[in-house]
Structures are given as C-alpha cells and as structure tokens.
C-alpha cells in the first residue's frame, strides 16, 4: 500500500519511526514533510498528505503533530477525506470498520513508537464493514458536497 505521511515539528520523530516501520512492512511511503524538528505550522503538511489520498497518489495517509488534533482538523478540510484521531488500537479499528477512515492522525507527544506500530497494524488491516455504515458515510459525503 502507498501511504502519504505529513507532520509538523512535534510529530517529526514519530513520523520517522513510523516511516521505518512501514517500509519494513513492505509499504511504499510518500513523505510530504516536514524534515526536522525545526518549528513549522502543521496545516499545509496535513493538507498535502490528505490531498495525496484524494488525488490518488496514495491509498491512505497518516498525519502527525504534538496531539494530532489540529492535524486531523486540517486533513478533514480536504474534500473526500475522513481523518480519524486514534491514540489506541480500539479507536483505530472502529475508525476503519465504521467510518472507512482514509487518514489517520496521531500525536507524537501522546503515542510512543511501539504503540503507534500497534495502532498502524490494526488501522492498515481492518476493512470497512459497509452496511449501515456505508449509508452514514454517504450522508457525510452529502454534507460535504453541500459545503462546496
């Protein structure tokens, strides 16, 4: 799977740890930055990773920050993105099963690299359940279309 990664300075170290893990697991990584712990603003990096999914350059994306909250909000501003903030495997599983999340947000100041790997294993392997959840995803998409 091709996965886009984007982070600010506070998420940089977790992004780098996750990048290595993803490559080891056989995934292709599209890193849209940042490239250091030098302070930067997160919205452009989160949006770039999210746009890679919507434009078909990546199947999914992961965005990183200090808490992951702002990164999730920024990613969700990109039409067609369903970004989920997950700091444990349970919410990661539900974000895929119920919400068909295509962008994952994590906080580098909250999630240790070992936990991030557990979260990723679940998030990358859990399929969308469809059914009643598909109807809800379509309702979300309808709201989004109305906001254009």
BELCOR-V719481 format. One record per helix or strand of 2 or more residues. SS is the DSSP state (hx for helix, st for strand). FROM is the first residue (numbers start at 0). TO is the last residue. If there is no record, write none. Layout:
SS&FROM&TO  SS&FROM&TO
//
This chain:
st&1&6  hx&8&23  st&27&30  hx&42&53  st&59&64  hx&68&75  st&82&84  hx&88&96  st&102&106  hx&112&124  hx&131&145
//
